Amino acid sequence: MGYSARRGFTNGKVSGAQRQAEMQARIQQMQEQVNAAQEAVEAQEFTASVGGGVVEAKVNGKKEVLAVTIKPEAVDPEDVEMLQDLVVSAVNEALRQAGEAMDKGIEQATGNLNLGAFGL
């Protein structure tokens, strides 16, 4: 066992303070990777079409609707409810794709670490 004025008595093992500092450094690195993954997904666009392509929705990774395209053949004044359902369906599918991409990016950044226990 050795003595150092800086570290006190040691037996060659890593101290608790050193382990904590290493863990904090790893957490900081992981947070930076998660932020980079989130920014990359937020910059992407996701498109979904329904009804054989008559309704298309485009969203970004921030889950903001960018565009909704409706082909003329989808417009039936007698059946507005069907068109509304198609729009909702297309938007929801595009949002699902964006959410899935975000989840995948975060999983890759964290090495599939379950962050739910930490409230993240």
VENUR-V455218 format. One record per pair of residues at least 24 apart in sequence whose C-alpha atoms are under 10 Angstrom apart, sorted by the first residue. I is the first residue (numbers start at 0). J is the second residue. Records with the same first field share a line. If there is no record, write none. Layout:
BEGIN
I = J, J
END
This chain:
BEGIN
26 = 109
28 = 108, 109
29 = 105, 108, 109, 110
30 = 105, 108, 109
31 = 108
32 = 104, 105, 107, 108, 109
33 = 101, 104, 105, 106, 107, 108, 109
34 = 104, 105, 108
35 = 104, 105, 108
36 = 100, 101, 102, 103, 104, 105, 106, 107, 108, 109
37 = 61, 100, 101, 102, 103, 104, 105, 108
38 = 101, 104
39 = 100, 101, 104
40 = 97, 98, 99, 100, 101, 102, 103, 104, 105
41 = 97, 98, 100, 101
43 = 97, 100
44 = 93, 96, 97
45 = 90, 92, 93, 94, 95, 96, 97, 98, 100
46 = 89, 90, 92, 93, 94, 96, 97
47 = 88, 89, 90, 91, 92, 93, 94, 95, 96
48 = 85, 86, 88, 89, 90, 92, 93
49 = 84, 85, 86, 87, 88, 89, 90, 92
50 = 81, 82, 84, 85, 86, 88, 89
52 = 89
53 = 82, 85, 86
54 = 82, 83, 85, 86, 87, 88, 89, 90
55 = 85, 86, 88, 89, 90, 92, 93
56 = 85, 86, 87, 88, 89, 90, 91, 92, 93, 94
57 = 89, 90, 92, 93, 94
58 = 90, 91, 92, 93, 94, 95, 96, 97
59 = 93, 94, 96, 97, 98
60 = 93, 94, 96, 97, 98, 99, 100, 101
61 = 94, 97, 98, 101
62 = 90, 91, 93, 94, 95, 96, 97, 98
63 = 90, 93, 94, 97
64 = 90, 93, 94
65 = 90
66 = 90
END
